[in-house]
């Protein structure tokens, strides 16, 4: 039998006419959306406090009224209809990134960070900013203001079971960690989403944005831009820098997607452009600090940034759990920039524990930079689980963990203890797991250190020879005209209401909508249109890859030259990283004193301490913790009158102390365990039953964990009554062994 073959559909005159009419109508509707975008941009720009929050907000504190005024403000989020918040739950505070765009991205959608926190029953606050800075404000002023905002939130929730959970998106992530390092007592868990803390880090052949500073000769260009702006840095330049990372999307895909789906895509496109086009400004001094200290200098993770009074900002001072959410699909903040600060600060997980630090990270496979904190689609489950299980994160023993999410439907046991559609489990990790994601070697660090040195020289030369002339020429009218002529602003203005040639589009678009005749999906010209679009995308992607390859090779060739490195004072023979956080002898002595204190208190406490020690001892063998076990502990705590008196902070302290005691001297800690338990055998049996229920909430206790549970059972002396019985029914918490 002859084989059947499929041949391409031969277009007819009817197909051509239908496609031509459809293409013409789409062009008119596309132009009308551009007109609406321009009008929206102008309206947004004239607002005093523009934002894209989806939620109603009430002003709590205006940063312009502070002793050191800033253009930031604290607002409380009004729960939408049908949403109830629990005043006893810790509040969530979302801090938006000031990276060229306007505020509100953390509450841009109903299921964004604010939305999922409200759904979990937490009171919510938002820290945003006005489009223009207060003259003279600095990054340090903003840090002080944010600390004051947190003090206000804490005072408004005296009954909350824990300090606020603070979410820092993108550039707000490093800002939040700076505040937390200076004022650790103000923070509950900290979630940093898509936040770069280690700017030099990366992988060869990927995400070349980190090379930009070196290829431009350092931060002198930032100073020039600020001077041309009359002391103001235009955030549109930052937005353009983001757009340059994906020319295919910037120059074609974003617009083509609107054009090809003009009947359904307009509302989404305009909603995003309202935020993306809300360009804001920074003081030149603010931007210079960001570039010198962070982008080029990479000083934050090394503890080399100091406040005006000389205080070193050391991220190891943070006492709250740090949750890092990053993605392999993020071309702005790849996982290495989000996580390698851990390698800069610590030499081992034991050192993380010595600082009492808890770090939890999760790496998404595909979501892009904006999707990390907009929290739509594929990233929603992470935000849902972090909001629902923030108390579990807060009581984890110090160490490094990865948050692993699995469908709750796959949970064979304890399904009733899972709050959402996903089960979160925190599994212990080592620094080798971070290194396995890729990162810099010593040669890479030397290249970036060389670029940082050259940046300092070029900046000094610019300030000495060019800056006086530039400042004299950049009068306020000139600076304002240059801002208005920025290419990103012009693209809105050209299609905006001030362009008389756009006046006809509105009426014609209305006519087109009334007589819309889209081409059939099977029209062969539609397929040809899609094929042409794909060719354009492929061409732009080839251009991007070529430009990125040349950028990386140029950076390596220039800053990898031994002669240049030696000339700039970089030791080419040292095997030590040029940027590394200093060790503290004082901290070592404090750790020794703390160890001695814990050893002396191993036999101090009562049933709560004994249960915590036993639970930790068995749990350590299971290699992690999930929300089922924590929920079982929570229910047990709430159901027992005396245990209920423990606040979450007290409970966290008990769990951490027992964990450290086991790490310091496991044998001595176990030997002292019987001294913490009640004398009455029935009380010990009841306590052991509760312990077993908590452990089995996450599944059957097997293997080494089962062996440890048997060891604990022997220590509980379940079959022996003491010689002198005591009154039953009473938990002894603070009994000290003699």
C-alpha positions in Angstrom: 0.0 0.0 0.0 1.3 3.5 -0.7 2.4 5.6 2.2 0.3 8.6 3.1 2.2 11.9 3.4 1.1 15.2 4.8 1.7 18.2 2.6 1.5 21.8 3.8 -1.9 23.5 3.4 -2.0 25.7 0.3 -3.3 29.1 1.2 -6.4 30.4 -0.6 -7.5 33.9 -1.4 -10.0 33.6 1.4 -7.1 32.8 3.8 -5.1 35.8 2.6 -8.1 38.2 2.9 -9.0 36.9 6.4 -5.4 37.2 7.6 -4.9 40.6 6.2 -8.1 41.9 7.8 -7.1 40.3 11.1 -3.6 41.7 10.9 -4.9 45.2 10.2 -7.4 45.0 13.1 -4.7 43.7 15.5 -2.4 46.6 14.5 -5.1 49.1 15.3 -5.9 47.5 18.7 -2.1 47.2 19.4 -1.6 50.9 18.8 -4.6 51.6 21.1 -3.0 49.6 23.9 0.2 51.6 23.4 -1.9 54.7 23.7 -3.4 53.4 26.9 0.0 52.5 28.2 1.3 56.0 27.5 -1.7 57.6 29.2 -1.4 55.2 32.2 2.3 56.1 32.5 1.5 59.9 32.6 -1.2 59.3 35.1 1.0 57.1 37.3 3.8 59.6 37.1 1.7 62.5 38.4 0.5 60.6 41.5 2.1 61.6 44.9 2.4 58.0 46.1 2.0 55.7 43.0 2.1 51.9 43.6 0.6 48.7 42.1 -0.7 47.2 45.4 -3.7 45.0 44.8 -4.7 45.5 48.5 -6.2 48.4 50.4 -3.5 50.0 52.7 -3.5 52.4 55.6 -0.6 54.7 56.3 1.1 53.9 59.7 4.4 55.9 59.5 5.6 58.4 56.9 9.4 58.3 56.8 9.5 61.9 55.8 8.6 62.8 59.4 11.5 61.0 61.0 14.5 62.7 62.6 16.5 61.5 59.6 13.8 61.7 56.9 13.5 59.3 54.0 11.1 58.7 51.2 9.9 55.4 52.7 6.6 54.6 54.5 5.1 51.9 56.5 1.5 50.9 55.7 -0.8 48.2 57.1 -2.7 46.0 54.7 -6.4 45.8 55.1 -7.5 42.2 54.8 -9.9 41.7 51.8 -13.4 40.7 52.3 -13.7 37.1 53.5 -10.1 37.0 54.8 -9.6 36.9 58.6 -6.3 37.5 60.3 -5.3 36.2 63.8 -3.8 39.0 65.9 -1.9 36.4 67.9 0.1 35.3 64.8 3.3 37.0 64.0 2.9 39.9 61.5 4.5 39.7 58.0 6.3 42.8 56.7 7.0 42.9 52.9 9.8 45.3 51.9 9.8 46.2 48.2 12.9 46.6 46.1 13.9 50.1 45.0 15.7 49.0 41.9 14.3 51.6 39.4 10.7 50.5 39.4 7.9 51.8 41.6 6.6 50.0 44.7 4.1 47.3 45.1 5.4 44.2 43.3 5.1 42.1 46.5 1.4 42.8 46.5 0.9 43.0 42.8 -1.4 40.0 42.6 -4.0 38.5 45.0 -1.7 35.5 45.3 1.5 37.4 45.8 3.5 37.4 49.0 1.0 39.6 50.8 -1.8 37.5 49.6 -0.4 34.2 50.8 0.5 35.7 54.2 -3.0 37.0 54.6 -4.4 33.6 53.6 -2.3 32.0 56.3 -4.0 34.4 58.8 -1.0 36.7 59.5 -1.4 40.5 59.9 0.5 42.2 57.0 2.5 45.3 56.5 4.2 46.8 53.5 7.3 49.1 53.4 7.2 51.1 50.1 8.7 54.3 48.9 7.8 57.5 47.0 9.2 58.2 43.5 11.7 60.8 44.5 14.2 60.6 47.4 14.4 63.1 50.3 17.5 65.3 49.5 20.5 64.0 51.4 19.0 60.7 52.5 21.5 57.7 52.5 21.3 54.0 52.6 22.1 54.1 56.3 19.1 56.5 56.9 16.8 54.0 55.2 18.2 51.2 57.3 17.4 53.2 60.5 14.0 54.1 59.2 13.2 50.4 58.5 14.3 49.5 62.0 11.9 52.1 63.4 9.1 50.7 61.2 9.7 47.2 62.7 9.6 48.7 66.2 6.2 50.2 65.4 4.9 46.8 64.0 6.1 45.0 67.2 4.4 47.6 69.4 1.1 47.2 67.5 1.1 43.4 68.1 2.0 42.8 71.8 0.2 39.5 71.8 1.9 38.1 68.7 3.6 34.8 69.2 6.9 36.0 67.7 8.7 38.9 66.1 7.7 39.9 62.6 8.6 37.8 59.6 10.3 40.2 57.1 10.4 39.5 53.4 13.0 41.4 51.3 12.6 41.1 47.5 15.5 41.5 45.2 17.5 44.6 46.2 15.4 44.9 49.4 16.9 41.6 50.4 20.4 42.9 51.1 18.8 46.0 52.7 16.8 43.8 55.1 19.9 41.8 56.0 21.8 45.0 56.8 19.1 46.1 59.2 18.9 42.6 60.7 22.7 42.6 61.3 22.5 45.9 63.1 19.2 45.3 65.0 18.8 41.5 65.3 16.3 41.7 68.2 13.6 43.2 65.9 13.4 40.2 63.6 11.6 36.9 63.3 12.4 34.8 60.3 13.7 36.6 57.3 12.8 35.6 53.8 15.0 37.0 51.0 13.6 36.3 47.6 15.7 36.7 44.5 18.1 38.8 46.5 21.8 39.1 45.5 24.2 39.1 48.5 27.3 37.8 46.8 27.6 39.8 43.6 30.8 38.3 42.3 29.4 34.7 42.3 28.3 32.9 39.3 29.0 30.2 36.8 31.1 30.5 33.6 28.9 30.9 30.5 25.8 32.0 32.5 24.3 35.2 33.8 27.1 37.7 32.7 25.4 40.7 34.4 28.1 40.4 37.0 30.8 41.4 34.5 29.1 44.7 33.6 30.8 46.8 36.3 34.3 45.7 35.3 33.7 46.1 31.6 32.5 49.7 32.1 35.6 50.5 34.1 34.0 50.4 37.5 31.7 52.9 39.3 33.0 56.1 37.7 30.1 55.8 35.2 27.6 55.7 38.1 29.1 58.9 39.5 29.0 60.5 36.0 25.3 59.5 35.6 24.5 61.0 39.0 26.3 64.2 38.3 24.5 64.6 34.9 21.3 64.1 36.8 22.1 67.0 39.1 22.7 64.7 42.1 19.9 62.4 41.1 20.3 58.9 39.7 17.6 58.0 37.3 16.2 54.5 38.1 15.3 54.1 34.4 19.0 53.2 33.8 18.6 50.3 36.2 15.5 49.1 34.5 17.2 49.3 31.1 20.1 47.2 32.5 17.6 44.5 33.4 16.0 44.7 30.0 19.4 44.4 28.3 19.8 40.9 29.8 17.0 39.5 27.5 16.9 41.4 24.2 14.6 38.9 22.6 11.9 39.6 25.1 12.6 43.3 25.4 12.8 44.0 21.6 10.3 41.5 20.3 8.6 38.8 22.4 6.8 41.1 24.9 5.3 43.2 22.1 4.6 40.3 19.8 2.8 38.4 22.5 0.5 41.3 22.9 0.0 41.8 19.2 -0.7 38.1 18.5 -3.1 37.8 21.5 -4.5 41.3 21.4 -8.1 40.1 22.2 -7.1 38.6 25.6 -3.7 40.0 26.6 -4.2 43.7 26.9 -5.3 43.8 30.5 -2.4 41.7 31.7 0.1 43.7 29.6 -1.2 47.1 30.9 -1.2 45.8 34.5 2.5 44.8 34.3 3.6 47.9 32.4 2.0 50.0 35.2 4.7 48.7 37.5 7.5 48.2 35.0 7.2 51.8 33.8 6.9 53.4 37.2 10.5 54.7 37.1 11.8 56.2 40.3 14.9 58.1 41.2 17.7 57.7 43.9 20.1 60.2 45.3 23.4 59.9 43.6 25.0 59.1 46.9 22.7 56.2 47.5 23.4 54.7 44.1 27.2 55.2 44.5 27.0 53.3 47.8 25.2 50.4 46.1 27.6 50.1 43.2 30.8 50.7 45.2 30.0 48.5 48.2 27.8 45.8 46.6 27.8 45.6 42.8 31.5 46.1 42.3 33.0 45.9 45.8 31.1 42.8 47.0 31.8 43.9 50.6 28.6 42.9 52.4 29.3 39.2 52.7 32.9 40.0 53.8 31.8 42.2 56.6 33.6 45.2 55.1 30.7 47.7 55.1 30.6 50.1 58.0 28.1 52.6 59.3 28.9 56.2 59.8 29.9 55.5 63.4 32.3 52.8 62.4 30.1 49.7 63.2 30.9 46.8 60.9 27.9 45.2 59.3 28.4 41.5 59.9 25.7 39.2 58.7 26.7 36.6 61.3 25.1 38.9 63.9 21.7 37.9 62.5 19.9 35.7 65.0 16.7 34.9 63.1 16.4 32.1 60.6 17.2 33.2 57.1 15.1 31.7 54.3 16.6 32.1 50.8 14.3 31.6 47.8 16.2 31.6 44.4 15.8 30.0 41.0 18.0 28.5 38.3 15.7 30.4 35.8 16.6 33.8 37.3 19.1 35.6 35.1 19.3 38.6 37.4 20.0 36.9 40.7 21.2 33.3 39.9 21.5 30.8 42.8 25.2 31.5 43.3 24.6 35.2 44.0 21.7 34.3 46.3 23.6 31.6 48.3 27.4 32.0 48.1 27.5 34.6 50.9 27.2 31.5 53.1 30.5 30.3 51.8 32.0 33.8 52.3 30.9 33.8 56.0 31.3 30.2 57.2 33.9 27.5 56.8 31.6 24.7 57.9 28.0 23.9 59.1 29.5 23.6 62.6 30.5 27.3 62.3 27.0 28.2 61.3 25.7 26.4 64.4 28.4 28.1 66.5 26.8 31.4 65.6 23.4 30.0 66.4 22.3 30.6 62.8 19.6 28.8 60.9 19.6 29.0 57.1 17.0 27.4 54.9 17.1 27.6 51.1 15.2 26.4 48.2 16.2 26.5 44.5 13.4 26.5 41.9 14.2 25.0 38.6 12.6 27.4 36.1 10.8 30.5 37.6 12.2 33.8 36.4 13.4 36.8 38.6 10.0 38.6 38.8 8.1 35.4 39.3 10.0 34.7 42.5 8.3 37.5 44.4 5.2 38.1 42.3 4.3 34.6 43.4 2.2 33.5 40.5 2.0 30.1 38.9 5.0 27.9 39.5 6.3 29.9 42.5 3.1 30.0 44.4 3.7 26.8 46.4 7.0 28.0 47.9 5.4 31.2 49.2 2.3 29.3 50.5 4.5 26.9 52.4 6.8 29.5 53.8 3.9 31.5 55.1 2.1 28.4 56.5 5.2 26.9 58.1 7.1 30.0 59.3 6.8 28.8 62.9 8.4 25.5 62.0 11.3 27.4 60.4 11.6 29.5 63.5 12.2 26.6 65.8 14.6 24.6 63.6 17.9 23.8 65.3 20.8 25.9 64.0 22.3 24.7 60.8 21.9 24.6 57.0 18.8 23.2 55.5 17.1 22.8 52.1 13.3 23.1 52.0 12.0 20.2 49.9 8.3 20.4 48.8 6.4 17.3 47.9 2.6 17.0 47.1 0.7 16.5 50.3 -1.4 13.8 48.5 1.7 11.6 48.6 2.0 11.7 52.4 1.2 8.2 53.5 0.8 9.2 57.2 -0.2 12.4 59.0 -2.1 13.9 56.1 -4.4 15.7 58.6 -1.4 17.5 59.9 -0.5 19.1 56.6 -2.0 22.6 56.1 -1.9 23.0 52.4 -1.4 21.1 49.1 2.3 20.7 49.6 4.3 19.0 52.4 7.4 21.0 53.4 10.4 19.1 54.8 13.6 20.8 55.9 16.6 18.5 55.1 20.1 19.1 56.5 22.7 20.2 54.0 26.4 21.0 54.0 28.5 23.7 52.4 29.4 21.1 49.7 25.7 21.2 48.6 26.1 24.9 48.0 29.3 24.5 46.2 27.7 21.8 44.0 25.5 24.5 42.5 28.6 26.0 40.9 30.5 29.2 41.7 33.8 31.0 41.6 37.3 29.6 42.0 40.2 31.5 43.3 41.1 32.8 39.8 37.6 34.2 39.4 37.8 36.0 42.8 41.1 37.6 41.8 39.6 38.9 38.6 36.7 40.6 40.4 39.1 41.9 43.1 41.2 43.4 40.3 38.1 45.0 38.7 37.2 46.5 42.1 40.7 48.0 42.6 40.6 49.5 39.1 37.1 50.9 39.8 38.5 52.8 42.8 41.3 54.3 40.7 39.0 55.3 37.9 36.5 56.8 40.3 39.2 58.9 41.9 40.5 60.1 38.5 36.9 61.1 37.5 36.3 63.0 40.7 39.6 64.8 40.4 39.6 65.8 36.7 36.1 65.6 35.3 33.5 65.8 38.0 33.8 69.6 38.6 33.1 70.4 34.9 30.2 67.9 34.7 28.6 69.3 37.8 28.9 72.9 36.4 27.3 71.9 33.1 24.5 69.8 34.6 22.2 72.5 35.7 18.7 71.5 37.1 16.9 72.2 33.7 19.5 70.2 31.8 19.3 67.3 34.3 15.5 67.3 34.0 15.6 67.4 30.2 18.0 64.4 30.2 15.7 62.4 32.4 12.8 63.1 30.1 14.8 62.1 27.1 15.7 58.7 28.5 14.9 56.0 25.9 12.6 54.1 28.3 10.6 57.2 29.1 10.4 58.3 25.4 8.8 55.0 24.4 5.9 55.8 26.7 5.7 59.5 25.7 5.8 58.8 21.9 2.5 56.8 22.2 1.1 58.9 25.0 -1.7 61.5 25.1 0.7 64.4 24.2 1.3 62.9 20.8 -1.5 64.4 18.5 -1.0 61.6 15.9 -2.4 59.1 18.4 -5.7 60.9 18.8 -7.4 58.9 16.1 -6.6 55.4 17.5 -9.2 55.4 20.3 -12.3 55.9 18.0 -10.9 53.5 15.3 -10.1 50.9 18.0 -13.7 51.0 19.2 -14.9 50.5 15.6 -12.6 47.5 15.2 -13.8 45.9 18.4 -17.4 46.1 17.2 -16.5 44.5 13.9 -13.7 42.2 15.0 -13.0 39.3 12.6 -10.0 37.2 13.9 -8.5 34.8 11.4 -9.1 31.1 12.1 -6.4 29.3 14.1 -5.7 27.0 11.1 -5.0 29.8 8.7 -1.6 29.1 7.1 -0.6 32.7 7.3 -0.9 32.5 11.1 1.6 29.6 11.0 3.9 31.6 8.8 3.6 34.6 11.2 4.6 32.4 14.1 7.5 30.9 12.2 8.8 34.4 11.4 8.4 35.5 15.0 10.4 32.5 16.1 13.2 33.3 13.6 13.4 36.8 15.0 13.6 35.4 18.5 16.3 32.9 17.5 18.3 35.7 15.9 18.1 37.9 19.0 19.0 35.0 21.2 22.1 34.3 19.0 23.0 37.9 19.4 22.6 37.7 23.2 24.7 34.6 23.5 27.4 36.0 21.3 27.5 39.3 23.2 27.6 37.4 26.6 30.4 35.2 25.4 32.5 38.1 24.2 31.8 40.0 27.5 32.9 37.1 29.6 36.0 36.4 27.5 36.9 40.1 27.6 36.5 40.4 31.3 38.6 37.3 31.9 41.3 38.5 29.5 41.5 42.0 30.9 41.2 41.3 34.6 42.9 37.9 34.6 46.1 39.4 33.3 48.8 38.8 35.9 50.5 42.1 35.1 47.4 44.1 35.8 46.6 42.1 39.0 50.1 42.7 40.3 50.0 46.4 39.4 46.8 46.8 41.4 48.1 45.0 44.5 46.4 41.6 44.0 48.6 38.7 45.2 48.6 36.3 42.3 50.3 33.6 44.4 47.9 33.5 47.4 45.5 30.7 47.7 43.2 32.8 50.0 40.1 34.5 48.6 40.6 38.3 48.2 37.2 38.8 50.0 36.6 36.8 53.1 34.9 37.6 56.4 37.2 38.0 59.3 37.3 35.6 62.2 36.5 37.0 65.7 38.6 35.9 68.7 35.9 37.4 70.9 33.2 35.2 69.3 35.4 32.1 70.0 35.7 33.0 73.6 31.9 33.6 73.8 31.3 30.2 72.3 33.6 28.6 74.9 31.8 30.3 77.7 28.4 29.3 76.3 29.6 25.7 76.0 30.7 25.7 79.6 27.3 27.1 80.6 25.3 24.5 78.7 27.4 21.7 80.2 26.7 23.0 83.7 23.0 23.0 83.0 22.5 19.6 81.4 20.7 18.3 84.5 18.6 21.5 84.9 15.0 21.6 83.9 11.9 19.4 83.9 9.6 17.4 81.7 9.5 20.0 78.9 13.3 20.1 78.7 13.4 16.3 78.9 10.9 15.8 76.1 12.7 18.4 73.9 16.0 16.6 74.5 14.6 13.2 73.7 12.7 14.5 70.6 15.9 16.2 69.3 18.0 13.1 70.0 15.7 10.8 68.0 15.0 13.4 65.3 18.7 14.0 64.6 18.8 10.5 63.3 16.0 11.1 60.8 18.0 13.9 59.1 15.4 16.6 58.9 12.0 17.9 60.0 8.7 18.4 58.3 5.5 20.3 59.1 3.7 17.2 60.4 6.0 16.7 63.3 5.9 20.4 64.2 2.1 20.5 63.9 1.9 17.5 66.3 4.2 19.4 68.7 2.1 22.5 68.4 -1.1 20.6 69.2 0.5 18.9 72.1 1.7 22.2 73.4 -1.7 23.8 73.2 -3.5 20.9 74.8 -1.3 20.7 77.9 -2.1 23.5 80.5 1.5 24.0 81.7 3.2 23.5 78.3 0.8 26.0 76.9 2.3 28.7 79.1 5.5 28.5 77.1 5.6 31.2 74.4 7.0 30.4 71.0 10.2 32.2 71.9 10.6 30.2 75.1 9.8 27.0 73.2 12.4 27.9 70.6 15.0 28.6 73.3 14.3 25.2 75.0 14.6 23.3 71.7 17.9 25.1 70.7 19.5 24.6 74.1 18.7 20.9 74.1 20.1 20.6 70.6 23.3 22.3 71.5 23.7 20.1 74.6 23.5 17.0 72.5 26.0 18.4 70.0 28.4 19.4 72.8 28.3 16.1 74.8 25.7 13.6 73.7 26.6 11.0 76.2 26.4 13.4 79.2 23.2 14.9 77.9 21.6 11.5 77.7 22.9 10.4 81.0 21.3 13.5 82.6 17.9 12.9 80.8 16.3 10.8 83.6 16.9 13.7 86.1 14.6 15.9 84.0 11.7 13.5 84.0 8.8 13.2 86.6 9.1 10.7 89.4 5.7 9.1 88.8 5.8 6.3 86.3 2.4 7.2 84.9 3.7 10.7 84.1 6.7 9.3 82.4 4.6 6.9 80.4 2.3 9.8 79.4 5.3 11.9 78.4 6.8 9.0 76.4 3.5 8.4 74.6 3.3 12.1 73.6 6.9 11.8 72.4 6.1 8.8 70.3 3.0 10.5 68.8 5.1 13.5 67.7 7.8 11.3 66.1 5.3 9.0 64.3 3.4 12.0 62.9 6.0 12.2 60.1 5.8 8.4 59.4 7.0 5.2 61.1 10.1 5.4 63.2 12.6 3.1 61.6 16.4 2.4 61.4 18.7 4.4 63.6 15.9 6.6 64.7 14.0 3.5 66.0 17.2 2.3 67.9 17.4 5.8 69.5 13.8 5.7 70.5 14.4 2.4 72.3 17.4 4.0 74.0 15.2 6.8 75.1 12.5 4.4 76.3 15.1 2.8 78.6 16.0 6.3 80.0 12.3 7.0 80.7 12.2 3.9 83.0 8.7 3.1 81.9 8.5 -0.1 84.0 9.9 1.2 87.3 8.2 3.0 90.1 10.4 5.2 92.4 10.7 4.3 96.1 8.9 7.5 97.1 5.9 8.2 94.9 4.8 11.8 94.4 1.5 13.3 93.4 0.6 12.4 89.8 -0.8 14.8 87.2 1.7 17.5 87.5 4.5 18.5 85.0 7.6 19.7 86.7 9.3 22.4 84.5 11.8 24.1 86.6 13.0 21.4 89.1 16.7 21.5 89.4 18.6 18.3 90.1 20.8 18.2 93.1 
